[in-house]
Amino acid sequence: MQQTPDTLSSPLFTNGNGKALSIIPLGGVGEIGLNMTVIEYGSDIIVIDAGLMFPDAEMLGVDIVIPDFSYLLVNRARIRGVLITHAHEDHIGALPFLLKELKVPVYGTRLTIGFIREKLTEHGLESEAELVVVKPRDVVALGCFLVEFIRVTHSIVDGVGLGITTPVGRVVHTGDFKIDPTPVDGEIMDLRTFAEYGDKGTLVLMSDSTNAGQGGYTFSEKEVRRGLEDIFSHAKGRIVVATFASNIHRVQQIIDVAVMFNRKVILNGKSMIANAQIALDLGYLKMPADTWLKIDALKSLPDDRVVMITTGSQGEPMSALSRMAANEHKHFQIRKGDTIILSSKMIPGNERGITRIINHLFKHGAEVFHEKVSEVHVSGHASKEELKLMLSLIRPRYFIPVHGEYRHLVYHAQLATKVNIPEENIFIIENGEVMEFTAESARRAGIVNVGRVYIDGKTAGSTVDSGVDRVVLRDRMKLAHDGVVIVILGIEKISGNVVSGPDIVSRGFVFEDASQELLAEVKDVVLDTLTLMIPEAKGDWSLVSARVRTALKKFINKRLERRPMILPIIMEI
């Protein structure tokens, strides 16, 4: 089981001989999110997924993170298409930014393309994009590659894996999956086709590793219905269910149970309404006429007839559920007798925000159910026994675990050894690392430039490695942790004398509650610095600013052990 790269080649890999197949993850290994994988042979490249990741706590002010796809921009003439396995944000979220730079066809199933079209419309790109709808079992030719789309079951409708026939052998990418024998829509995972790839011989398998540390099997999505029915049967007042807007199967089950208990459904949240409408229009979501009402209907509906399906299950600060918990929602205030269901997994890192919301909901008198106390959520990813079954069906010569943090990849690699895949044929790789395959061999062949791009709004910043965004984020963290101190001075141009100030303004620092003595000391430091240097630096106010900043930084750090951002402002008079 190879876990560390051999000696790597140049910083930018090129497949020069055209006789080997290269697999290059640009994101999605060693992390959850940013899924994007390049497969290339000779003059042809195909790309699997183009996903985003939501920012960590230290990425202050960043809305989303996308992979650095500069390798694709350099090789744009060789790209034959982008293949999307399913419509979760960690697989389609970077598409608008990619398609602003590249004009390439995008292939996906009907619901996937429906969600992508809505996303591109928001960015003003829908009319320019070439979106190709495919069905499971369709085969498309892209350069030297033949790609077959294989139905999988997951926590979103219309997911697919990929069977890719290349000049050196077959490659299977599972996409995100679990083996659900009783899916909500009745569309069972196509294990037969996966087994055919095993029978015909598969060179490389790339498989979802998210739940590789979970024993047994993942429960069927239909198990959630039993939990919902039990809660609905005891609820006397209004019911609010928070879940992911993309989980159409979950939304369908909530609607079905609402109808069962003679309740009307109100959808809340922009993405929830948009996704439900797309799924309804395409026939993936079904509900009786007059079941879906607008939010204004809350005024006239009895409490025991209301079910609201909303976003915000992850405690996002501005989400609908967060505003309800803070009693700031325009149409819905939580009150005693309400039942709130968080029908989703607590994503690591979000626990504190979710817990805060739950506490607020209880304070307002609501009854709250979540995955820790009730069966209101199941995972969309395969557990150990399902992963072993997939490995046994495919029987690949080489195996690359993907889609997971490093520990998940290691767990998956360990499972592969249990189904008799030799350790030397299992590769745990990192983003940017090039795996090169022939019909008889595999090797680590180099690296390509990869990184992360921070997005504010709809504008892309520079890559992390460029250093530009590191400075921006560093400044934001400094402001968040230590605040800012602004020193305002009026200096006479000719004499260099201080004619006004120094005035001290601070935010997020200590002066709001500090003693006058401390404030006077800060002013003295500034004046002493000016007295010592004005004769030599008269008129060079940038030098004066730098000296004031340095002197204050030393004083504040020594006196208070704080490092605020210091901004001298000098007005020439």
C-alpha positions as CSV (number, residue, x, y, z in Angstrom):
1,M,0.0,0.0,0.0
2,Q,1.9,3.0,-1.3
3,Q,1.2,6.1,0.8
4,T,4.0,8.5,-0.1
5,P,5.1,9.8,-3.5
6,D,8.3,8.6,-5.1
7,T,10.7,11.2,-6.4
8,L,8.5,13.6,-8.4
9,S,9.3,15.3,-11.6
10,S,8.9,18.9,-12.7
11,P,6.3,21.2,-11.1
12,L,4.2,21.0,-14.2
13,F,3.7,17.5,-15.6
14,T,3.3,16.8,-19.3
15,N,2.4,13.5,-20.8
16,G,5.0,13.5,-23.5
17,N,5.0,10.0,-24.9
18,G,1.3,9.6,-25.4
19,K,1.4,5.9,-24.5
20,A,0.4,6.1,-20.8
21,L,-2.9,7.0,-19.1
22,S,-2.6,9.7,-16.5
23,I,-5.0,10.2,-13.6
24,I,-4.6,13.5,-11.8
25,P,-6.8,14.7,-8.9
26,L,-7.0,18.5,-8.8
27,G,-9.1,18.3,-5.6
28,G,-11.1,15.9,-3.6
29,V,-8.4,13.6,-2.1
30,G,-7.4,14.1,1.5
31,E,-10.4,16.4,1.9
32,I,-14.2,16.5,1.7
33,G,-15.1,18.8,-1.2
34,L,-13.4,20.3,-4.2
35,N,-13.8,17.2,-6.3
36,M,-12.2,17.4,-9.7
37,T,-10.2,14.7,-11.4
38,V,-8.3,14.8,-14.8
39,I,-7.9,11.7,-16.9
40,E,-5.7,12.1,-20.0
41,Y,-4.1,10.1,-22.7
42,G,-2.1,11.6,-25.6
43,S,-3.9,14.6,-26.9
44,D,-7.2,13.9,-25.0
45,I,-8.4,15.0,-21.6
46,I,-11.6,14.5,-19.8
47,V,-12.5,16.0,-16.4
48,I,-14.7,14.3,-13.7
49,D,-16.7,16.8,-11.6
50,A,-15.9,20.4,-10.7
51,G,-16.8,20.9,-7.1
52,L,-16.4,23.5,-4.3
53,M,-15.8,23.4,-0.6
54,F,-17.3,25.7,2.0
55,P,-14.7,27.8,4.0
56,D,-13.2,26.8,7.3
57,A,-13.6,29.1,10.3
58,E,-10.2,30.8,9.6
59,M,-11.2,31.7,6.0
60,L,-12.8,35.0,7.2
61,G,-15.0,36.6,4.6
62,V,-14.6,33.8,2.1
63,D,-17.9,32.6,0.6
64,I,-16.6,29.4,-1.1
65,V,-13.4,27.7,-2.1
66,I,-12.8,26.1,-5.5
67,P,-9.8,24.1,-6.9
68,D,-7.0,25.8,-8.8
69,F,-7.6,24.5,-12.3
70,S,-4.8,26.4,-14.0
71,Y,-3.5,23.0,-15.4
72,L,-6.7,22.8,-17.4
73,L,-6.3,26.3,-18.7
74,V,-2.8,25.5,-19.9
75,N,-4.2,22.4,-21.7
76,R,-7.6,23.8,-22.8
77,A,-7.2,22.6,-26.4
78,R,-7.0,19.0,-25.2
79,I,-10.2,18.9,-23.1
80,R,-13.0,16.9,-24.6
81,G,-15.6,17.3,-21.9
82,V,-16.5,17.6,-18.2
83,L,-18.4,14.6,-16.7
84,I,-20.6,15.3,-13.7
85,T,-21.5,12.4,-11.4
86,H,-24.2,14.2,-9.5
87,A,-25.5,17.6,-8.5
88,H,-24.1,18.1,-5.0
89,E,-22.2,21.4,-4.6
90,D,-18.9,19.6,-3.9
91,H,-19.2,18.2,-7.5
92,I,-20.8,21.1,-9.5
93,G,-20.1,24.2,-7.5
94,A,-16.9,25.2,-9.4
95,L,-18.5,24.8,-12.8
96,P,-19.5,28.5,-13.3
97,F,-15.9,29.6,-12.7
98,L,-14.5,26.9,-14.9
99,L,-16.9,27.6,-17.8
100,K,-16.0,31.3,-17.6
101,E,-12.6,30.3,-18.7
102,L,-13.2,27.2,-20.9
103,K,-15.8,26.5,-23.6
104,V,-16.2,22.7,-23.1
105,P,-19.3,20.4,-23.1
106,V,-20.7,19.3,-19.8
107,Y,-22.3,15.9,-19.5
108,G,-24.8,14.9,-16.8
109,T,-28.2,13.3,-16.1
110,R,-31.4,15.3,-16.4
111,L,-31.7,16.5,-12.8
112,T,-27.9,17.2,-12.6
113,I,-28.1,19.3,-15.8
114,G,-31.2,21.0,-14.4
115,F,-29.4,22.1,-11.3
116,I,-26.3,23.1,-13.3
117,R,-28.5,25.2,-15.7
118,E,-30.0,27.1,-12.7
119,K,-26.5,27.7,-11.3
120,L,-25.1,29.0,-14.6
121,T,-28.1,31.3,-15.0
122,E,-27.2,33.0,-11.8
123,H,-23.8,33.7,-13.3
124,G,-25.1,34.8,-16.6
125,L,-23.5,31.8,-18.4
126,E,-26.5,29.5,-19.2
127,S,-26.8,30.7,-22.8
128,E,-23.2,30.1,-23.6
129,A,-22.8,26.7,-22.0
130,E,-23.0,23.4,-23.9
131,L,-25.0,21.1,-21.5
132,V,-25.5,17.5,-22.7
133,V,-28.1,15.4,-21.0
134,V,-27.3,11.7,-20.7
135,K,-29.1,8.6,-19.2
136,P,-27.7,5.7,-17.3
137,R,-26.2,3.1,-19.7
138,D,-25.6,5.8,-22.3
139,V,-22.1,5.7,-23.8
140,V,-20.4,8.8,-25.2
141,A,-17.1,9.0,-27.2
142,L,-14.8,11.8,-26.1
143,G,-11.5,11.7,-28.0
144,C,-9.9,8.3,-27.4
145,F,-12.2,7.7,-24.4
146,L,-15.6,5.8,-24.3
147,V,-17.5,6.8,-21.2
148,E,-20.5,4.8,-19.9
149,F,-22.8,6.3,-17.3
150,I,-23.8,3.8,-14.6
151,R,-26.7,4.4,-12.2
152,V,-25.9,4.6,-8.5
153,T,-28.0,5.4,-5.4
154,H,-26.9,8.3,-3.2
155,S,-28.5,11.1,-1.2
156,I,-29.5,12.9,-4.4
157,V,-31.5,11.8,-7.4
158,D,-29.9,10.8,-10.7
159,G,-26.4,10.0,-9.5
160,V,-24.0,8.0,-11.7
161,G,-20.7,6.3,-11.7
162,L,-18.5,6.2,-14.8
163,G,-17.1,3.3,-16.7
164,I,-14.3,4.7,-18.9
165,T,-12.7,2.6,-21.7
166,T,-9.2,3.9,-22.5
167,P,-6.4,2.8,-24.9
168,V,-4.6,1.0,-22.0
169,G,-7.6,-0.5,-20.1
170,R,-10.8,0.3,-18.3
171,V,-11.2,2.8,-15.5
172,V,-14.2,2.8,-13.1
173,H,-15.1,5.9,-11.0
174,T,-18.0,5.1,-8.6
175,G,-19.0,8.7,-7.9
176,D,-20.6,9.1,-4.5
177,F,-22.8,6.0,-3.7
178,K,-24.3,3.7,-1.3
179,I,-26.0,0.4,-2.1
180,D,-29.7,1.1,-1.3
181,P,-31.9,-1.8,-2.0
182,T,-35.1,0.2,-1.4
183,P,-34.5,3.7,-2.9
184,V,-37.3,6.2,-2.7
185,D,-37.7,6.5,-6.5
186,G,-37.4,2.7,-7.1
187,E,-34.3,3.2,-9.3
188,I,-31.9,0.5,-7.9
189,M,-28.2,0.8,-8.2
190,D,-26.9,-0.9,-11.4
191,L,-24.6,-3.4,-9.7
192,R,-24.9,-5.6,-12.8
193,T,-23.0,-3.2,-15.0
194,F,-20.4,-2.6,-12.4
195,A,-20.0,-6.4,-12.2
196,E,-19.6,-6.5,-16.0
197,Y,-16.6,-4.2,-15.7
198,G,-15.2,-6.7,-13.2
199,D,-15.8,-9.6,-15.6
200,K,-14.3,-7.7,-18.6
201,G,-11.3,-6.6,-16.6
202,T,-10.7,-3.2,-15.0
203,L,-7.3,-1.5,-14.8
204,V,-8.1,1.2,-12.2
205,L,-10.9,1.7,-9.7
206,M,-11.5,5.1,-8.0
207,S,-14.1,4.7,-5.3
208,D,-15.9,6.9,-2.7
209,S,-14.2,6.7,0.7
210,T,-16.3,9.0,2.9
211,N,-17.7,6.2,5.1
212,A,-14.8,3.8,4.9
213,G,-14.5,4.0,8.7
214,Q,-18.1,3.0,9.3
215,G,-18.8,-0.7,9.9
216,G,-21.6,-2.7,8.3
217,Y,-24.1,-1.2,5.8
218,T,-25.6,2.2,5.4
219,F,-29.3,2.3,6.1
220,S,-31.7,2.8,3.3
221,E,-33.2,6.3,2.7
222,K,-36.6,4.8,3.4
223,E,-35.7,4.2,7.0
224,V,-36.0,8.0,7.5
225,R,-39.7,7.8,6.7
226,R,-40.4,5.7,9.8
227,G,-38.7,8.3,12.0
228,L,-40.7,11.1,10.4
229,E,-44.0,9.3,10.7
230,D,-43.4,8.7,14.4
231,I,-42.7,12.4,15.0
232,F,-45.6,13.6,12.9
233,S,-48.0,11.3,14.7
234,H,-47.3,13.0,18.0
235,A,-46.9,16.6,16.8
236,K,-49.9,18.8,17.7
237,G,-48.6,22.1,16.4
238,R,-46.6,23.4,13.4
239,I,-43.7,21.2,12.0
240,V,-40.5,22.6,10.5
241,V,-38.1,20.2,8.8
242,A,-34.6,21.5,7.9
243,T,-32.6,19.5,5.3
244,F,-30.3,20.0,2.4
245,A,-32.1,21.6,-0.6
246,S,-30.5,19.1,-3.0
247,N,-31.8,16.0,-1.2
248,I,-34.9,15.5,-3.3
249,H,-35.5,12.0,-2.0
250,R,-35.7,13.5,1.6
251,V,-38.0,16.3,0.4
252,Q,-40.2,13.7,-1.3
253,Q,-40.5,11.7,1.9
254,I,-41.3,14.7,4.0
255,I,-44.1,15.6,1.5
256,D,-45.4,12.1,1.5
257,V,-45.6,12.0,5.3
258,A,-47.2,15.5,5.4
259,V,-49.9,14.3,2.9
260,M,-50.4,11.2,5.1
261,F,-51.2,13.4,8.1
262,N,-53.3,15.9,6.1
263,R,-50.8,18.7,6.3
264,K,-49.9,21.4,3.7
265,V,-46.3,22.0,2.7
266,I,-44.5,25.3,2.6
267,L,-41.0,25.5,1.2
268,N,-38.7,28.1,2.6
269,G,-35.3,29.2,1.4
270,K,-34.2,30.3,-2.1
271,S,-32.3,27.1,-3.0
272,M,-35.0,24.9,-1.5
273,I,-37.7,26.5,-3.6
274,A,-35.5,26.5,-6.8
275,N,-34.4,22.9,-6.5
276,A,-37.9,21.6,-5.7
277,Q,-39.4,23.5,-8.7
278,I,-36.7,22.0,-11.0
279,A,-37.3,18.5,-9.6
280,L,-41.1,19.0,-9.9
281,D,-40.8,20.2,-13.5
282,L,-38.6,17.3,-14.5
283,G,-40.8,14.7,-12.8
284,Y,-38.4,13.7,-10.0
285,L,-40.6,15.2,-7.3
286,K,-44.3,14.4,-7.0
287,M,-47.0,15.8,-4.8
288,P,-50.8,16.1,-5.0
289,A,-52.3,19.4,-6.3
290,D,-52.7,22.2,-3.7
291,T,-50.2,20.6,-1.4
292,W,-47.4,23.2,-1.9
293,L,-48.6,26.5,-0.6
294,K,-46.8,29.9,-0.5
295,I,-45.5,31.1,2.8
296,D,-48.3,33.7,3.1
297,A,-50.6,30.8,3.8
298,L,-49.2,30.6,7.3
299,K,-51.5,33.3,8.4
300,S,-54.7,31.3,7.7
301,L,-53.6,27.7,8.2
302,P,-54.3,26.0,11.5
303,D,-51.1,25.0,13.3
304,D,-51.8,21.3,12.9
305,R,-52.0,21.6,9.1
306,V,-48.5,23.2,8.6
307,V,-45.3,21.5,7.5
308,M,-42.4,23.9,6.5
309,I,-39.4,22.4,4.7
310,T,-36.5,24.8,5.0
311,T,-32.8,25.2,4.6
312,G,-30.3,25.9,7.4
313,S,-29.8,22.5,8.9
314,Q,-26.0,23.3,9.3
315,G,-26.5,26.4,11.4
316,E,-25.5,28.8,8.7
317,P,-25.7,32.3,10.3
318,M,-28.1,33.9,7.7
319,S,-30.1,30.8,6.9
320,A,-33.9,30.6,7.4
321,L,-33.6,28.3,10.4
322,S,-31.1,30.5,12.1
323,R,-33.4,33.5,11.7
324,M,-36.3,31.5,13.1
325,A,-34.2,30.6,16.1
326,A,-33.3,34.3,16.7
327,N,-37.0,35.3,16.1
328,E,-35.9,37.4,13.2
329,H,-37.7,35.5,10.4
330,K,-40.2,37.7,8.6
331,H,-43.0,35.1,8.4
332,F,-42.3,32.5,11.1
333,Q,-41.7,33.0,14.8
334,I,-41.0,29.9,16.9
335,R,-43.4,29.4,19.7
336,K,-44.4,26.7,22.3
337,G,-45.9,23.6,20.6
338,D,-43.8,23.8,17.4
339,T,-41.8,20.7,16.4
340,I,-38.4,21.2,14.6
341,I,-36.7,18.4,12.8
342,L,-33.0,18.7,11.7
343,S,-33.0,16.0,9.0
344,S,-29.3,16.0,8.1
345,K,-25.9,15.1,9.4
346,M,-24.0,17.5,11.5
347,I,-21.0,18.2,9.2
348,P,-17.8,18.4,11.3
349,G,-17.0,22.0,12.1
350,N,-20.7,23.0,12.2
351,E,-21.5,21.4,15.5
352,R,-21.2,24.6,17.6
353,G,-23.5,26.6,15.3
354,I,-26.1,23.8,15.1
355,T,-26.0,23.3,18.9
356,R,-26.5,27.1,19.4
357,I,-29.6,27.0,17.2
358,I,-31.0,23.9,19.0
359,N,-30.7,25.7,22.3
360,H,-32.4,28.8,21.0
361,L,-35.3,26.7,19.6
362,F,-35.8,25.0,23.0
363,K,-35.8,28.4,24.7
364,H,-38.7,29.4,22.5
365,G,-40.6,26.3,23.6
366,A,-40.1,24.1,20.5
367,E,-39.5,20.4,20.6
368,V,-36.3,19.6,18.6
369,F,-35.3,16.3,16.9
370,H,-32.0,15.6,15.2
371,E,-29.8,12.6,14.2
372,K,-28.4,12.2,17.7
373,V,-31.8,11.6,19.3
374,S,-34.0,10.3,16.5
375,E,-33.8,8.4,13.2
376,V,-34.4,11.4,11.0
377,H,-31.2,11.1,8.8
378,V,-29.2,8.4,7.0
379,S,-26.0,8.8,5.2
380,G,-25.7,8.8,1.4
381,H,-22.3,7.1,1.4
382,A,-21.4,3.4,1.5
383,S,-20.1,1.8,4.6
384,K,-17.4,-0.9,4.9
385,E,-19.4,-3.9,3.7
386,E,-20.7,-2.0,0.7
387,L,-17.3,-0.8,-0.2
388,K,-15.9,-4.3,0.0
389,L,-18.7,-5.5,-2.2
390,M,-17.8,-2.8,-4.8
391,L,-14.2,-3.8,-4.7
392,S,-15.1,-7.5,-5.1
393,L,-17.4,-6.8,-8.1
394,I,-14.9,-4.7,-10.0
395,R,-11.7,-6.6,-9.0
396,P,-9.4,-3.9,-10.3
397,R,-5.7,-4.4,-11.0
398,Y,-5.0,-1.0,-9.3
399,F,-7.0,0.9,-6.7
400,I,-7.1,4.6,-5.8
401,P,-9.4,5.6,-2.9
402,V,-10.9,9.1,-3.5
403,H,-13.4,11.4,-1.9
404,G,-12.4,11.6,1.7
405,E,-10.0,12.9,4.2
406,Y,-6.6,11.2,4.5
407,R,-7.8,8.8,7.2
408,H,-10.8,7.8,5.1
409,L,-8.4,6.9,2.2
410,V,-6.3,4.8,4.5
411,Y,-9.4,3.0,5.9
412,H,-10.5,2.3,2.3
413,A,-7.0,1.1,1.3
414,Q,-7.1,-1.3,4.3
415,L,-10.4,-2.7,3.1
416,A,-9.0,-3.3,-0.3
417,T,-6.2,-5.5,1.1
418,K,-9.0,-7.6,2.7
419,V,-10.5,-8.4,-0.7
420,N,-7.0,-9.5,-2.0
421,I,-5.8,-6.4,-3.8
422,P,-2.0,-6.4,-3.4
423,E,-0.7,-3.5,-1.2
424,E,1.7,-2.5,-4.0
425,N,-1.3,-2.0,-6.3
426,I,-3.1,0.4,-3.9
427,F,-2.2,4.1,-4.2
428,I,-3.1,6.8,-1.7
429,I,-2.3,9.9,-3.6
430,E,-2.5,13.7,-3.0
431,N,-4.0,16.5,-5.0
432,G,-1.9,17.3,-8.0
433,E,-0.1,14.0,-8.0
434,V,0.1,12.2,-11.3
435,M,-0.6,8.5,-11.5
436,E,0.6,7.0,-14.8
437,F,-0.7,3.7,-16.1
438,T,0.0,1.3,-18.9
439,A,-1.7,-2.0,-19.4
440,E,0.9,-3.7,-17.3
441,S,2.3,-1.0,-14.9
442,A,1.5,1.9,-12.6
443,R,3.8,4.6,-11.3
444,R,3.8,8.0,-9.6
445,A,5.0,10.2,-12.5
446,G,5.1,13.8,-11.2
447,I,3.0,16.6,-10.0
448,V,1.0,19.4,-11.5
449,N,0.3,22.8,-9.9
450,V,-2.8,22.7,-7.6
451,G,-4.1,24.8,-4.8
452,R,-7.3,26.5,-3.7
453,V,-9.0,29.6,-5.0
454,Y,-11.0,31.8,-2.6
455,I,-14.2,33.3,-3.8
456,D,-15.8,36.4,-2.5
457,G,-19.3,36.7,-4.0
458,K,-19.0,35.7,-7.6
459,T,-15.4,36.9,-8.0
460,A,-12.4,34.6,-7.9
461,G,-9.3,35.7,-5.9
462,S,-5.8,34.4,-6.5
463,T,-4.7,30.9,-5.6
464,V,-3.5,30.3,-2.1
465,D,0.0,29.6,-3.3
466,S,0.3,33.0,-5.0
467,G,0.4,34.6,-1.5
468,V,-2.1,37.4,-2.4
469,D,-5.0,35.7,-0.6
470,R,-2.8,34.6,2.3
471,V,-2.2,38.3,3.0
472,V,-5.9,39.1,2.8
473,L,-6.9,36.3,5.1
474,R,-4.1,37.1,7.5
475,D,-5.3,40.7,7.8
476,R,-8.9,39.5,8.3
477,M,-7.8,37.2,11.1
478,K,-5.7,39.9,12.7
479,L,-8.8,42.2,12.7
480,A,-11.0,39.5,14.1
481,H,-8.7,38.5,16.9
482,D,-6.8,41.7,17.8
483,G,-8.8,44.6,16.3
484,V,-7.5,47.7,14.7
485,V,-6.0,50.9,16.0
486,I,-6.1,54.1,13.9
487,V,-3.8,57.0,14.7
488,I,-4.9,60.3,13.1
489,L,-2.3,63.1,12.9
490,G,-2.3,66.6,11.3
491,I,1.3,67.7,10.4
492,E,2.3,71.1,9.0
493,K,4.0,70.5,5.6
494,I,6.7,73.2,6.0
495,S,7.7,72.8,9.6
496,G,6.8,69.2,10.2
497,N,5.1,70.2,13.5
498,V,2.1,68.3,14.8
499,V,-0.8,70.7,14.7
500,S,-3.6,68.2,15.6
501,G,-3.7,64.9,17.3
502,P,-2.7,62.3,17.7
503,D,-6.3,61.1,17.9
504,I,-6.7,57.4,18.6
505,V,-9.6,55.4,17.2
506,S,-9.9,51.7,17.7
507,R,-12.3,48.9,17.0
508,G,-12.2,45.4,18.5
509,F,-9.3,46.5,20.7
510,V,-9.1,47.7,24.3
511,F,-9.4,51.4,24.4
512,E,-13.2,51.4,24.6
513,D,-12.9,50.3,28.3
514,A,-9.2,51.3,28.9
515,S,-8.0,53.8,31.4
516,Q,-7.1,57.3,30.4
517,E,-3.6,56.5,31.6
518,L,-3.1,53.8,28.9
519,L,-4.5,56.1,26.2
520,A,-2.1,58.9,27.3
521,E,0.8,56.4,27.1
522,V,-0.1,55.5,23.5
523,K,-0.2,59.2,22.5
524,D,3.2,59.7,24.2
525,V,4.7,56.9,22.2
526,V,3.5,58.5,19.0
527,L,4.7,62.0,19.9
528,D,8.1,60.7,21.1
529,T,8.5,58.8,17.8
530,L,7.6,62.0,15.8
531,T,9.9,64.2,17.8
532,L,12.9,61.9,17.1
533,M,12.3,61.6,13.4
534,I,10.5,64.6,12.0
535,P,13.6,66.6,11.2
536,E,15.1,63.9,9.1
537,A,11.8,62.7,7.5
538,K,10.0,65.9,6.9
539,G,7.7,65.5,3.9
540,D,8.3,61.8,3.7
541,W,5.0,60.8,5.4
542,S,5.2,57.2,4.3
543,L,8.4,56.9,6.4
544,V,6.7,58.6,9.3
545,S,3.8,56.2,9.1
546,A,6.1,53.2,9.1
547,R,8.0,54.5,12.2
548,V,4.8,55.2,14.1
549,R,3.4,51.8,13.2
550,T,6.6,50.0,14.4
551,A,6.8,51.9,17.6
552,L,3.2,51.3,18.5
553,K,3.4,47.7,17.6
554,K,6.3,47.2,20.0
555,F,4.7,49.1,22.8
556,I,1.3,47.4,22.6
557,N,2.8,43.9,22.3
558,K,5.1,44.5,25.3
559,R,2.3,46.1,27.4
560,L,-0.7,44.1,26.5
561,E,0.6,41.1,24.5
562,R,-1.8,42.1,21.7
563,R,-1.0,42.6,18.0
564,P,-3.8,44.8,16.5
565,M,-3.6,46.1,13.0
566,I,-2.2,49.7,13.3
567,L,-3.1,52.3,10.6
568,P,-1.5,55.7,10.9
569,I,-3.3,58.4,8.9
570,I,-1.3,61.5,8.3
571,M,-3.0,64.7,7.0
572,E,-0.6,67.2,5.5
573,I,-1.6,70.8,6.5
